[in-house]
Amino acid sequence: MIIKNRMIHGGIISRRTFVKQMGWLGRFCLLFPVVAPQNGLSFVGEKATVAITKGENIASITREAIDLIGGMRSIVGKGQRVFIKPNYITGGLDGHDPVRAGEITHPEVVATVAEECVKAGAGHVIISEWVERPPKILFGGKEGREGAQVESRVERLNKRYGDKIHLINLMHHTSYFTYYPSRTGLRSIAIPDIVASADVKISIPSLKTHHQVSPITLGMKNWIGIMPSLLYGEPRIKLHEAGIHQIIVDINQALRPDLTVVDGTFGMEGEGTTLVFGGQPVDISQRIGGFMIIAGQDPVAVDSTAMRTITKDWAPTKNEDLGTPYYVHHLRLAHTQHLGEIKKSKIEIKGEHIEKVSMNWKMPKGNVYPEKPLS
């Protein structure tokens, strides 16, 4: 059973009335667990395919990575609605260029993926997340440089393809929530209707370490940005209190992302995810001789591969097959709960050899890594 709760805009019901209704529905969900159908692909028992590409032309290596895993037409069907989740929620809050700082997804990667979706036959492509701080900073941050230019890229694509790509804020456009099961004390999680009802779901994170909670933030954790602060607080404090590692897995189990494209153009090491927290920008082309894109349909395999590229000398390395991904709670949980693959032997790499793009990024402080299995 899928439970939907209306979130009406335009003054039909007040925020206070809506919050009261959400409180009632939350109590209902505690008494009657929600069971929602699982969409997307299953990776249990299969060997995952992940593409790694490197080069100077960002659009070209993005297309190449998608082609290496079968092309966008193997993912997007004619007339389907695609939801793209970039990592833009923290960008530009201090007036700097968040792209070169490594804080947010490069607009060229986002625009290229969106264009490939339209070329594959998508009816509509929605680029979005739930943005609240501040609401005027949408998907790119600082004007005048690369940061804010995802909007101009979308405008150019719409002139070419006929207004099929939409750049929106989920906070302003959500009509209702669909509830999915959670293994935490919350028992269920609320997904905005625009995301839950999309035919194809794509995560495009930037390659970053994290300042707390998890040593990395990649494709799976990127989905936290769709979660409504109206219900969970800002910054999603109720999700953290419930157990953020399992929540990340629950969201991905609910959505079953169809594609993850990790932006390895500019990244952030150390105390990511922003300069404010002490993160240090990385121009990846200066580290490996070119920009890098990592893509695949198994979200766990893609994140595990991306992590391996930046943790060359991170301990522990006793089990090379499991490697560093095993010591990240949400990756290990996702693997044991059959969402995807972390074992190196079960992941087929196409394109660049992972050894040729491996780096040794600075770890976050505070004993965030390794996250050893909980007893």
C-alpha positions in Angstrom: 0.0 0.0 0.0 1.2 3.5 -0.9 0.0 6.3 1.3 -0.2 9.7 -0.2 -0.7 13.0 1.7 -1.7 16.1 -0.1 0.4 19.2 0.2 -1.7 21.9 -1.3 -0.2 25.2 -2.4 -1.9 28.5 -3.2 -3.6 29.0 0.2 -6.2 26.2 0.1 -5.0 24.9 3.4 -2.7 26.6 5.9 0.8 25.4 6.9 -0.5 24.8 10.4 -3.3 22.6 9.1 -0.9 20.7 6.9 1.5 20.1 9.8 -1.4 18.8 11.9 -2.4 16.4 9.2 1.2 15.2 8.7 1.4 14.5 12.5 -1.8 12.4 12.2 -0.5 10.6 9.2 2.8 9.9 11.0 1.0 8.3 13.9 -1.0 6.3 11.4 2.1 5.0 9.7 3.6 3.9 13.1 0.5 1.8 13.6 0.2 0.5 10.1 3.6 0.0 8.3 3.7 1.2 4.7 4.6 -1.3 2.0 5.4 0.2 -1.3 6.3 -1.6 -4.5 10.0 -1.6 -5.4 10.7 -0.1 -8.8 13.9 0.0 -10.8 16.5 -2.7 -11.2 17.7 -5.5 -9.0 21.4 -6.3 -8.7 21.3 -9.3 -6.5 23.6 -12.0 -7.9 24.6 -9.9 -10.9 28.0 -8.5 -11.8 27.7 -4.7 -11.8 29.1 -2.6 -14.7 30.7 0.8 -13.9 32.3 3.1 -16.4 35.2 5.5 -15.7 36.2 8.1 -18.3 38.8 10.8 -18.3 39.5 13.8 -20.5 39.5 17.5 -20.8 36.0 17.9 -22.4 33.5 17.5 -19.7 30.5 16.9 -22.0 32.3 14.4 -24.1 33.5 12.2 -21.1 30.0 12.3 -19.6 28.5 11.0 -22.8 31.3 8.4 -23.2 30.6 7.1 -19.7 26.9 6.7 -20.4 27.6 5.0 -23.7 30.0 2.5 -22.0 27.2 1.2 -19.8 24.7 0.8 -22.7 23.7 4.3 -23.6 20.8 6.5 -22.3 18.3 4.7 -24.5 18.8 1.6 -22.4 17.7 3.6 -19.4 15.2 6.2 -20.6 12.2 5.2 -22.7 10.1 7.3 -25.1 7.8 9.8 -23.3 9.1 8.9 -19.8 9.5 11.5 -17.1 13.0 11.7 -15.7 14.0 13.2 -12.3 17.6 14.3 -11.9 19.1 15.1 -8.5 22.3 17.1 -8.6 24.2 18.2 -5.5 23.5 21.9 -5.4 22.0 22.5 -2.0 25.1 24.0 -0.3 26.5 25.9 -3.3 27.4 29.6 -3.3 26.3 30.5 0.2 29.5 32.6 0.8 29.7 34.3 -2.6 32.5 32.1 -4.0 32.3 29.9 -7.1 30.9 26.6 -5.7 31.9 24.6 -8.8 35.6 25.2 -8.7 35.4 24.9 -4.9 34.2 21.4 -5.4 31.0 22.0 -3.5 28.4 21.3 -6.2 27.9 19.3 -9.3 29.4 20.8 -12.4 26.6 22.4 -14.6 28.1 20.9 -17.7 27.6 17.4 -16.3 24.0 18.0 -15.3 23.2 19.6 -18.7 24.8 16.8 -20.6 22.9 14.1 -18.7 19.6 16.0 -19.2 20.3 16.4 -22.9 21.0 12.7 -23.3 17.7 11.9 -21.6 15.8 14.2 -24.1 17.7 12.7 -27.0 16.7 9.2 -25.8 13.1 10.2 -25.9 12.2 11.5 -22.5 9.0 13.5 -22.4 10.1 15.7 -19.5 13.3 16.0 -17.5 13.1 17.6 -14.0 16.3 18.9 -12.3 15.5 19.5 -8.7 16.1 19.1 -4.9 14.5 20.5 -1.8 16.2 23.9 -1.3 15.4 26.0 1.8 18.6 27.9 2.7 18.3 30.4 1.3 15.5 29.7 -1.2 16.7 32.3 -3.7 20.0 30.4 -4.3 18.8 27.8 -6.8 21.2 25.2 -8.4 24.4 27.0 -8.8 25.2 29.8 -6.4 27.4 32.7 -7.6 26.4 34.5 -10.7 28.8 35.5 -13.4 31.0 32.4 -13.3 30.4 28.7 -13.7 28.3 28.3 -10.6 24.9 29.6 -11.7 25.1 28.6 -15.3 23.1 25.4 -15.2 20.1 27.7 -15.7 21.5 29.2 -18.9 22.5 25.7 -20.2 18.9 24.5 -19.6 17.5 27.5 -21.4 19.7 26.8 -24.4 18.7 23.1 -24.4 15.0 24.0 -24.2 15.3 26.3 -27.3 16.8 23.3 -29.1 14.5 20.6 -27.9 11.3 22.4 -27.0 11.0 23.1 -23.3 11.4 19.6 -22.0 13.8 20.4 -19.2 12.6 21.9 -16.0 14.7 23.4 -13.2 12.6 23.7 -10.0 12.7 23.7 -6.2 10.8 20.7 -4.7 9.9 22.9 -1.7 7.7 25.0 -4.0 6.3 22.3 -6.3 5.5 19.3 -4.1 1.8 18.4 -4.1 1.9 15.3 -1.8 4.2 12.8 -0.3 4.4 9.1 -0.9 5.4 7.0 2.1 7.9 4.1 1.9 9.1 1.7 4.6 12.0 2.5 6.8 14.0 0.1 9.0 14.5 2.9 11.5 12.2 3.9 14.3 10.5 6.3 11.9 8.9 3.2 10.3 8.3 5.2 7.1 9.9 8.0 5.0 8.1 10.7 3.0 9.2 11.1 -0.7 7.9 14.1 -2.7 5.5 13.1 -5.4 7.6 14.5 -8.2 10.4 12.2 -7.3 8.3 9.1 -6.4 6.3 9.2 -9.5 9.2 9.7 -12.0 9.8 6.9 -14.4 13.6 7.3 -14.3 15.6 8.6 -11.3 19.2 9.8 -11.7 21.7 11.0 -9.1 24.5 13.3 -10.1 26.8 14.0 -7.1 30.1 15.7 -7.0 33.1 13.7 -5.7 33.5 14.7 -2.1 34.5 13.6 1.4 32.3 14.6 4.3 33.0 16.4 7.6 30.9 14.2 9.8 28.4 11.3 9.9 30.0 9.6 6.9 33.5 9.9 5.4 32.1 10.3 1.9 29.0 11.9 0.2 28.3 10.5 -3.2 25.3 9.2 -5.2 23.4 7.4 -2.5 23.8 10.1 0.1 22.9 12.7 -2.5 19.3 11.7 -2.3 19.0 13.1 1.2 18.6 16.5 -0.6 15.1 15.6 -1.8 13.8 15.0 1.7 11.3 17.6 3.0 12.7 19.9 5.7 9.0 20.7 6.4 8.8 17.2 8.0 12.3 16.4 9.0 13.8 19.8 10.0 16.8 21.6 8.6 19.3 20.1 8.0 17.1 17.0 8.1 17.8 16.6 11.8 15.1 14.0 12.4 16.6 11.7 9.8 20.0 12.0 11.5 18.4 11.2 14.8 16.6 8.2 13.4 19.9 6.7 12.1 21.1 8.5 8.9 23.1 5.4 7.6 20.0 3.3 7.4 17.9 6.2 6.2 20.2 6.6 3.2 19.7 3.0 2.3 15.9 3.2 2.9 15.6 6.2 0.5 17.6 4.3 -2.2 15.6 1.1 -1.6 12.4 3.2 -2.1 13.6 5.0 -5.3 15.8 2.3 -6.8 17.9 4.9 -8.8 18.3 4.0 -12.5 21.6 5.8 -13.0 24.3 7.4 -10.9 26.8 9.8 -12.6 29.6 11.0 -10.3 31.1 14.3 -11.3 34.8 14.0 -11.0 35.7 17.4 -12.4 36.2 19.4 -9.2 35.9 17.8 -5.8 36.5 18.4 -2.2 38.7 16.5 0.3 39.2 16.6 4.0 36.4 18.3 6.0 33.8 18.5 3.1 31.2 19.2 2.0 31.7 22.9 1.9 34.5 25.5 2.4 32.6 26.6 5.5 33.3 23.3 7.2 36.9 23.3 6.2 36.8 21.3 3.0 39.7 21.7 0.6 38.9 22.1 -3.2 40.4 19.5 -5.6 40.9 20.2 -9.3 40.9 16.6 -10.3 42.5 17.3 -13.7 45.6 18.4 -11.8 45.7 15.1 -9.9 45.2 12.6 -12.7 45.8 14.5 -15.9 42.1 15.0 -16.8 38.6 15.4 -15.5 36.8 12.1 -14.5 33.3 10.8 -14.8 32.1 7.6 -13.1 28.7 6.1 -14.1 26.6 3.0 -13.6 23.2 1.7 -12.8 24.1 0.0 -9.6 24.2 2.8 -7.0 26.2 0.9 -4.5 28.8 -0.2 -7.1 29.2 3.3 -8.5 29.7 4.8 -5.0 32.1 2.0 -4.0 34.1 2.5 -7.2 34.2 6.3 -6.7 35.3 5.8 -3.2 38.1 3.5 -4.3 39.4 6.3 -6.7 40.1 8.7 -3.8 41.1 6.3 -1.0 44.2 4.6 -2.5 46.1 4.5 0.8 43.3 4.6 3.3 43.4 1.8 5.8 42.2 -0.9 6.4 43.1 -2.9 3.3 43.1 -6.4 4.8 40.3 -7.6 2.5 41.1 -6.1 -0.9 37.8 -7.3 -2.4 35.7 -5.4 0.1 38.2 -2.6 0.5 37.5 0.8 1.8 33.7 0.8 0.9 33.1 -1.8 3.5 34.1 0.7 6.2 31.3 3.2 5.3 28.2 2.3 7.2 25.6 3.1 4.5 27.6 1.3 1.7 28.0 -1.8 3.9 24.3 -1.7 4.9 23.2 -1.3 1.2 25.3 -4.3 0.2 24.1 -6.6 3.0 20.5 -5.5 2.3 20.9 -6.5 -1.4 20.7 -3.0 -2.9 23.9 -3.3 -4.8 27.5 -4.5 -4.9 30.7 -3.4 -3.1 33.0 -6.3 -3.9 35.7 -5.3 -6.4 35.6 -8.8 -8.0 31.9 -8.3 -8.7 32.2 -4.9 -10.4 33.3 -4.8 -14.1 35.1 -1.5 -14.9 34.8 -0.2 -18.4 36.9 2.6 -19.8 39.8 3.8 -17.6 41.6 1.3 -15.3 40.8 2.2 -11.8 44.5 2.0 -10.9 45.3 4.8 -13.4 42.8 7.2 -11.8 43.4 6.3 -8.1 44.3 9.2 -5.7 44.9 9.6 -2.0 42.6 12.3 -0.7 42.8 13.8 2.8 40.5 12.0 5.2 38.0 14.0 7.2 38.9 14.4 10.9 37.1 13.3 14.0 37.4 9.5 13.6 34.8 9.4 10.9 36.7 6.7 9.0 36.8 3.7 9.3 33.2 3.1 10.3 33.5 -0.4 11.7 30.5 -2.7 11.7 28.2 -2.0 14.6 27.9 -4.8 17.2 
